[in-house]
Amino acid sequence: MQTLIIVLYTLSLTVIFLYSLAQLNLLFNYLKAKKKTDNAPVYDLDNPDEIPFVTIQLPLYNELYVVKRLLDNISKMDYPTNKMEIQVLDDSTDESLTETRKLINNLRLEGLPIKHITRTNRVGFKAGALKEGLAIAKGDYIAIFDSDFVPKSDWLKKTVPYFKDPKVGVVQTRWAHLNRDYSILTKIQAFALDFHFVLEQVGRNFGHHFINFNGTAGIWRKTCILDAGNWQGDTLTEDLDLSYRAQLNKWDFKYLEEVETPAELPIAISAARSQQFRWNKGAAENFQKLYGRLLKDPTVSFKTKFHSFFHLLNSSMFLLVLLIAILSVPVLYIKNTNPEFDFIFKVTAFFAISTVIFFICYWVTYKRIHGSGFKNFISYVGMFIAFFSIAMGFSVHNSLAVLEGHFGKKSEFIRTPKFNVNKLSDSWKSNIYLKKTISLNTILESVLFLYFGFAIVSAFYMRDFGLITFHIMLFFGFGFVAFKSIFSRI
């Protein structure tokens, strides 16, 4: 049993080390990309003959609190109305349906080319709604915005021009955050998303590796969607699925780091949980669906296959983190009672370099958003520790999502509740979409909180403090997630 524990522990550390090397390569790509001049051909939108027709799709499902903000914002889009149409793809089943209809009728009276498209069922969920809207869309290009996004009025003018290159199938923009500083939970989410939208998306795009349309704040060439097999609802992340199918069909993706599209981050832990579950399970589903095809494709380079492996398995790292965390306590006891394993533990200490790599990569991202300087660096250190602590606290929840994805268990597309609040004083706890139950996951998180408290005590008992920082982070991470879930009940 001791040998098995050490083998599993070491193999998990090795895979995470390889993942960190992939991130390090993306960092090098990112730094190179910052020095590159973009000479891509673009449409001249000052020339009426070059302005293409665009369809804006707004998929909705029970968005009572944000639909007015969304429609008010989209109505201000600076683009010729004779070259644009707006499709509100509304699958709502609650009172928001009536509210949305009234808002759309008012906008139509003002001359906005907007349609309210409803369905009698949610077949395919969001993917099904997008597919149904696409069948009647007039636009050559399809811009998509989720209900919590508020693009700036010049958004189309900054994205559409890049489609002059006939190989470009998608233009994706960077998410920004309306409520980054609302709470520690929103700060942590922003920290993670900034890393993806700065270093990962730019790094993969510059290296000509596969990136993903992020489900919103991007625009597709209609023929690209159709060529890649259209929207499909057999995974929970239809955006990642279609992205890979399009790139396997040799379409290029254009990522615009400098174009920000603000959105609202979930402010309740239950809302963050539902979003995390969908993203993590969907990534695992897409690995099962797509990686075999990608691996067999002789036209895809080994380096792209390597990056795609970790891209599609990104969420599966939570399984390894959870395994390492649980095994770290028996490893502590094995280390102190079996001196014959001493050499192995000295070798595994090398894998601490993974943490150093992550620390450097996340600092580059943080500096890009917040600026450099000693004060910001100190803030970054605190945020880095808080982020990884809370991320590990989510590892039970996310690991179960990943396992469901890999083993093919199907589930509904659970929307993330939206709030439309930006201050702590705003009242939101009466939000009708919030779940107010304690799950089995929360019970497991509470048990692990106590488990890692025991690990900290054990370190003092054995006077071995080699893993105590790790165990303190786990203790606070699981404690934060469990207590938030139990006592806020939102």
N, C-alpha and C positions, 0 to 999 in steps of 0.2 A: 504493500500500500504506500509506503514512504517513497519508493522508487517511482510509482505511478504519479504521485502528487508532484514530485520534482520534475518529471518529464513533461506533464501537462503545463506546469508553471513556466518551464523554460521555453516550450514550444509557443505558448501564448505571448511571452515576452519577445520572442524572435519575430513573430508575425507583426506585432505592433512596431518593432524596430524597422521592418521592411516598409510598413506603412509610413513611418516617419521619414524614411529615405525618399519615398514618393513625394511627400510634402516638401522635402528639401529641394528636390528637383523642380517642383512647381515654383518655389521661391526664386531659384536661379532664372527660370523662365520669366517670372514677373519682373525681376530687376532688368532683364534684357528688354522686355517689352516696353518699359518706361523710356528707353532710349530710342525706340523705333519711331519713325515718322510714318503716319498713316497716309498713303497715297491712293486709297481706294477710289474708284470712280463713283460719282454721286449724281443723283438727279438735280437739276436746277429748278427748284420749286418756284423761282421767280418767273419762270417760263410756263405759262398756262398749258402749253402742249406737253410738258413733261410731268405734270401733276397726275399721279395715278389715283384710281378710285380705291378708297379704303373702307373696310367694314370694321367697326368697333363692336366687339362682343363683350357683354357684361353678364356672366353667369351668376344667378342669384338662387339662394335657397333660404327662406326665412331670415331675412336681413333687416328686421324692423328698425334697428338702431342706426344703421349706416346708409340706408338706401338713398335718403334725401341728400346727404353729403356727397355720395357718389354721383348722382345724377346732376346735381348743381355743378359739380366740378367738371364732369364730362361735357356738359352743355357749353362750357367756356373754351373748348378746344379750338385753337386757332388754325382752321383748315377750311377750304372752300366747301360750303354745304352741298354744292352740286357735285362734289367729288367724295362724298362721305355718307355713310349710313350707320346708324347705331342700332344694334340688336340687344334688347334686354331679354336674356334667356332665363325666364323666371319659373323655377320649379317649386315655388313656395306653396305651402299648405296652410298658412296661418293668416292673421290679419294684415301682414305686410303686403300680401297680394293686392288688396284693395287700395292701400296707400300708394303702392308703386304705380298702379293703373292711373290714379288721379295725377300723380306727378308727371307721368309720361304724357297724358292728355294735355296738360298745361304746357309742356315743352313743345308738343306738336303744334299747338295753337300759336306758339311763338316762331314757328317756321323751322324747328329742328327736325331733321329727317330721322326719326326714332320709331322703332317698332317694339311692341310688347308681345313676346312669343312665349306661350305657356304650353305645358304638356300635362297630360292626364296621369302620367306615371313617371318615375325617375329611372327608367331603364338606362343603364350605363352611367347613371349619376352625372357628374360634371362632364365627363367625356361624351355621354349621350346627348346632353344639351348642346355642347359645342358642335357635334356632328350634325345634329338636326338644323342648327342655325347655318352651318356651312353649306348645306344643300340648297339654301335659297339666298345665300349671300351674293351681293352684286360686286363686292370688292375683289380686286386682284390680290390685295394684302389684308390680313386679318389681325387686328390688334386686340389683345385680350387683357382685361383688368378685373381682378377679383373685387369684391364689394368694399374691402377696407383700404383700397388704394386710391390715391389722389394725385394723378399725374399733372404736371404743369401744362399750361396752355400750349406751349411750343413743343410738346412731346412728339407729335407726329412729324413736325418739321425737322426734328433732330434724328429721327430714326428711319423714316421712309426713304430718304435720299440714297442710303446704302444698297437698296435693292436694284440700283442700276447695274450692278454686277449680277449677271444672270445665274451665277452659281450660288449666290447667297439665298438660303432658304429661311433663315431666322435672324432677326436682330433682337437681342436681349439687353435690357438695361439693368442697372444696379439698384437694388432696393435701398431706400433710406427709411428712417424710423420717426414717426410722428411723436412717439411717447417713449423714447429711449430712456429718459431719466425718471420715469414714473415710479419705479421701484427696483429693488435688487433683481427681481425676476425679469423685468424688461431689459435691464442692463445686461444681464447674462445672455438673454436671447439675441440682443443686438450684437454683442461681442462675438457670438458664434456665427451669426449671419454675415457680419462684416468680413470675417475670415473667408467664408465661402465666396462672397461676391467681389472681394478684392483679390486675394491671392489665388484661390483655386480657379475661379472662372477665367481670370486673365492668364494665369499660368498654363492652364490646359489649352485655351484658345491660341495663345502665342506658340505653343509647342505642337499645334495641329493635332491635338488629341480631342476626344469626344467631350463636349460640354453638354449642359442641359438647358433647355427652355425651362424656366422656373414656374410655369403654370400661370403666370401673370406678368404684367409690365414688360411684355415683349410683343413682337409682331411677326407673323408668318407669311410667307408667300403661299397663296392658296394652292398652287400646283404642287408645291413641296408636300403639303399635308396629304393631298390625294395620291401623289406618287409613292409616299411612304406607307400607304395603307389606311389613311384616315385615323381619326380618333378611335380608340378602343378602350372599353371599360372593364377589361379583365384584370387590371391591377389598380391599386389605390393611388398610384402616381402616374396618371395617364400622360403627364407632361414629359417625364423621364423616358417613358416607353416610346412615345412618338419621336422624341429627340434622337434616341439611338437608332431607331429604324430609318429616320431621314439621313443620318450621317453614314449609316451602312449603305445607303443608296447614293452616297457621294455628294450630298448637299453640304455647303459650307455654312457655318454659323458665325455671326458677327456679334461680339460682345462689346458693349459700350460702357466702360467703367465710369466715364465722366458724366453720363446722363443718369441722374438720380430720379427714382420714382418713389415718393414717400408712401408709407403704409403704417397701419396700426399693429403693434405687437400685442399678443394676448396678455391681459393683466391679471387673470385668475389662473391658478395652477391647474384647475380642471380643464380650462381652455388650452393651456400649453400642453397638457397631457394628450388631449385629443389630436392636436396638430402633430406632436411628436410621434404618436402611435401611427398615424396615417403615413407620415413621411418615411418612418423607419421600416414599417411593414411593406410599403410600396417599393422601396429600394430593393429589399430582399426578393420580392416577387419579380421584379425586373431582372435581377441577376439570374434567377431560374429561367425566365422567359428568353433572355437575349444573349447571355454570355456565351453559350455554346455556339450560336451562330457567328458571333464576333470572333471567337477563338478559331473557328474553322476558315474564316475569310482570309485568303492568302494576300489580299491587297491591303490589309491592315497591318501596320508595322508592329514589331514585338513591343516597342516602347509604348505605343498606344494601347495595346492589349494589356500591358502591365498597369498602366494608369487607369484603364477602364475597369480592371479587376478590383482595384481598391476604391474606385469611384462607386461602382455598383454595390460593393461590400462595405462602404463607409459606415452604414448603420450597424453592420455586423461586428464592428469593433467593440460595441457595447457588450456583446457576449464575452469577448476575450477580457475586457476590463472587469466584468463581473466575476469571471472565473479566477483571474489573477487576485482580485480582492478577497474572495472567499478562501482561496488556497493560501494566501499570504500568512494567515494565522497559524495553520498547521506547519507551514514552512518555517515560521519563527521558532516553533518548538522543535522541529527536526534539526534545525541548524544548531540549537543549543544542547541537544542530547546525542548528536551523531557527528563527532568530529571528522569521521571519514568522508563526509560530504562537503567538507570545508572548501576544497578546490572548486567544486561546482558552484558554490555560492559566490565565490570570488569572481568566477566567469560571468555569472548572471548579473553581477553588479555593473558590468560593462553596459548593460542595456539601459542604464540611467541616462545614457547619451540621447535616447529617444526624447526624454523630457527636455533636454537642452535644445534639441532641434525644434520641438514644438514651441518652446519659449521664444526662440528667435523668430520663427515664422509668424507667430501671433503678434509679436512686437512690431514687425514690419507693417502688418495690417492696422494695428492700433495707432501707430504713428501716422499712417496715411489718413486716418479719419480724424484724429484728435491733435496731431502735431507732436513734435519731439520735445526735448527739454527734460530736465531732471524731475520737475514736479509731475509731468505727465508720465514719466517712466515709473515713478513711485506709485502713481495711481494704477498704472498698468500692472505692476507686480501684484497689487491687491486684487485687481480684477481677474488676473490669470489664475490665482489661487482659488478665488471664489468660483470662477467658471468651472474649473476642473473638479472642484469639490461637488458642486451641484450637478454637473454633468454625470459624475459617478453616482450621485444619489438617484438619478433617473435611470440607472443602468438596468434595474429589475424590470421596470415598465417597458423600456425600449427593447430589452432582450426578448421579452415575451412577444412583442410585436414582430421582431425579426424572425423568431422561431415560427410564428404563424405564417409569415411570408415564405420562408424556405420550405415549409411542409405543406403549403397549398391550402391552408384553411381560409375560406372566403368570409368576408365581412362587409358590411355596408360602408359607404363613404360617409364618415361622420364629419360634419362641418365643424369648423372652429368658431365658437361664439364670438361675435364682435360687440364692441362696447361704445365706441365713439366718445371716450373720455380721455383727458390729458392731465388732469390734476388729481391728487389723492383725495381732495375734498369732494370731487364729483361723486354722485350717488350712482352705483352700478350693481350693488349686491342684490337688487330686485330683478336683475336681468332674467327674463323668462326662459332663456335658453341654457342656463347653467345647470349642470348635474350636481346633485347634493347627496351623493352616496359615498360610503367608504368601501373601496374595492379590496380584493384579496392582495393586490399589489401593494397597497398602503400598509397592510398588516405585515407583509414580507419586509417592506422597507423599515418598519418599526423594529422588527426582529434584528435586522442587520445593523441598525443604529446601536442596539444593545451589544451585538456581537463585536462591533469595532470598538465599543467602549471597553469590552473585555480585553481586546487586543492591546489597547493603550495601557491598561493595568498590567497586562502580561509583560510588556516591555520593561516596566519598572521592576517587576518581580524578578525577571531574568537579567536585568541590567544590560539589555541589548536594545539599543535605540536606532538600529539601522533602518527599520521600517516605520518608525513612529510618526514621521511627517505624513507618510502615506495613510496611516491609520487614523490620524487626526483629521485629515481631509475627508476620508470616508465617513468618519463619525459625524462630522458637521454636515456633510453632503446628504447622507441618509436622514439625519435629524431634521434638516431644513425641509426636505421633500415630504417626509412623514408628518411632521408637525403642521406644515402648511396645509396638507391634504386633510388632516383630521380636524384641526381647530378652525381653519377658515371655512372649510366645507364648501368651497367655491372654486 
